[in-house]
């Protein structure tokens, strides 16, 4: 059976696809940044709480993670809606093919949040180690693995026919060599961001109680960030060579735009490594924000290159309805301002706790 025969007809979109793709990239970058902060922060707490039962750093990080988790989940709704609007004919079938695992995300997220909240309240109040932070970390890792499967399965209509031999909603995409690499790329990036979370908490919160500890913890956090970023760079190179040859060709000179985007990405990563190696906290944060945005854009280009043979967003009919789109933009801006303000309040209250 031809793969194209399994792809449903696309629905119309309210504005030109470029607008929606741009918002998808921006909202996904913000979501993945917050989610990386939570997962990375949980990694830091998991490892360090084993050897230190009453660490001030862990206590302060643990207090802010539940709030950031809630923001990350809510902000994740926007990119999910945009990808459904732009690529619904691909992501809906892939979600159905792995429905059992896809639906499990809700329960895994509840477990992750509950365990994270439990750890934040419980840590430091007893001498026995709490396993809740490990439970939360494992649950978040499982959510990431499910997403990696779905976001790659939607790019492979050629494997959808496997449904006919396994129609129980348990189809996964582990036959694709990029799945584990994409997953590892995100996980290692989260560890790097977790180190940066430690450095930020040290600079702004721990310093109020111990300047010496704050300096030590900030240095440790930046070291974690630098080492994990170097590891992520190696994973990224491996992932690049695991991409289908036609996609690699576009980024290797086959398309000036694709190749230029990749070169920009590499330049930004070099700047990020320089800032981290220089122990420049705010420079590292600024470079990270740009890096995440550029990497989200490169991810979108890979998705476009893989789906163009099946029509992609070029085949989407447009039925102009600008007022709902404008209302969404206004709501998004106000929502982001509110989230930034709430994070600021959470950091302030955590420092006073």
Steps between C-alpha positions, in 0.01 A plus 500: 500500500624847410577716804314794346179294505514491882520879540162669553403819321625813683264746667504867407692748715387855596818687396804438282705202619809714559333685788399177671842343442668801656275482806559126521876557511479777762256323732683168467831670585347653813336172600811287451709755691269483803463123476878461479534714813263267687651174378856629540422637844354163597818330374714729714282439805493122440877464481596740776231395748648150512819626664362808672184460706461866590648707219394864497539508122268202447247645739489829309487334155230256610277787612489663155474184284127428554406853390723483191356157420147642505604788274678261261197272466263788437736663252533164324136518392576776246764318290290182514202688357713663231650171389151351484384791283796483263570127498174349619490257207828356630491537879145373550568167324832456687324572831237237422763243403659535846181601686566289809830675567377841385210496746734392779662844488218646710555251780879524479482880526276474809745255661798722413340814641370332815834339577682827432267689733536228765879522484494879525294480818679203653869552426709607794238414762627150569824307488378225271532561124176554310460304175235742371749706297610185317136408429439847359814486285416156358142609422626807313751287310217268394295797377796618295544156346134486400524843339818404315322197357196698388691793354711261292220260412303788347794556264493139378173423316696223329488293822134562585393185317632307800167586661330227299709235674476670842171696522500530880646851532841386622711576194827675585766638270815342641587373155593857412869559586430863591254429783751423774736771378225764502401385847856500630555844347215642707595313819865611490386856424276482808794400718686805368205727579476337843854615567401849394201488735740418784719796402203739484363384836847541650541853360158629603382293797777307676719811512258650753594230751859411409713691254775238509256217422339709227833551322581129524157389378495748213837372383377140524183583308691664216740204487205261469357719225828512307571126520143401411493747210820350359343153530184627335707636211638152437150353513383768257775414250407131521133589453582704192669203332206275596255720305384374160751579226270745310456704820874503575562610143287812549704601806832412333484735204192375320305807611654836579225575750527168686880509499506862617258415783727217613807726494317761706408228748861385530619859550245553779607176669864616483398827668308306764804285580721809517268676745471188719878443499545869596270446801277781376162406644285763330688463173440125516130550567467744208690269264288205616175682418621570147636146464170338597313721253745416219490128580120506497521661155741231377263237636220660297715492186570129549128437543422700186763315296365162606134581440530699177495179289156430650362851445597659831373847584516607136184298437299669777194699383460842661161628611578847632370580851723764652306611810545172698867501405541857624325416826734207546808720449373749760419220746840338442691822569300574815537139613878506455524823698292343778715185500822704519358700789387186686844341456655815643265484800574129548874566500456785748281299739739207476786722601306619802397146603 
